[in-house]
């Protein structure tokens, strides 16, 4: 596919954006430093790292304004991602595309804009790094060059962020990245009462594998169990390694009973699976399940509820699935 064809490939562009799993994440210093630098070097009151989702503009960093997102239809950035070269607007009031834009006619009173597309390594424009002023102005070649030089650094930070969120051995999310996903779905529950469930799983007698076959075999078991669980998960699910041989699966839009069914299928799949090694290996896993709800509105409490069930599964003989019911904490 040519670069021009990719500009029109909206499905591919959205897939490229979603690969970074960055939307609705907290502010991060690496991105805020870049927008602060843009304000200083170019001399503008506003700078942003703006990402264009299906129907909204979301700011990973917005320096000079207090906002998190806007509708896509009013985003200057949405025009920026439709071209390969920088988008320069010297007077928004005289530009037919923007003169009736509410951010031009009202607060913050945008008059000029310079935006450089954030292009992924596979060639998709997922957003822009922009400089915004409330007065008409020309952006000189040196100022545009600053934006053009910093935009690839923004993308590099997104790539580094993605690498840092993955466990090198298992390919699962790191504990930090997984807990961030848990926090995100707690916020969705608080705002919209969307159901979700957590499954914790721990590989049974993992130390015995290491002691009997060596740490190479243990690593192979971790890789295989992780790959197996991820292959049985939906794109919307999040799978993380919490530490050692303990993993977790976050299931959005999933009820308590549905999560139990998922856990039981995974338990059965792992028990039946033969792990390629010499000799071939077989393991089982214990599972704890907890749905979001009363008393579980922070990540620590929700994970603790699932961990209580996991501990009960291991104490009860392992290779089992146990639920911490919704009313357990309420009754306590």
Secondary structure, DSSP 4 states (H G I P E B T S, - for coil): --HHHHHT-HHHHHHHHHHT--TTPPP-HHHHHHHHHHHHHHT-SEEEEEEE-SSEEEEEEEESS--SEEEGGG-HHHHHTTSSSPEEES-GGG-TTTTT-HHHHSTT---EEEEEEEE-TTS-EEEEEEEEESS-----HHHHHHHHHHHHHHHHHHHHHHHHTB-TTT-SBPHHHHHHHHHHHHHHHHHH---EEEEEEEETTHHHHHHHH-HHHHHHHHHHHHHHHHHTS-TT-EEEEEETTEEEEEEET--HHHHHHHHHHHHHHHHHPPBPSSS-B---EEEEEEES-TT--SHHHHHHHHHHHHHHHHHTTSS-EEE--TTHHHH-
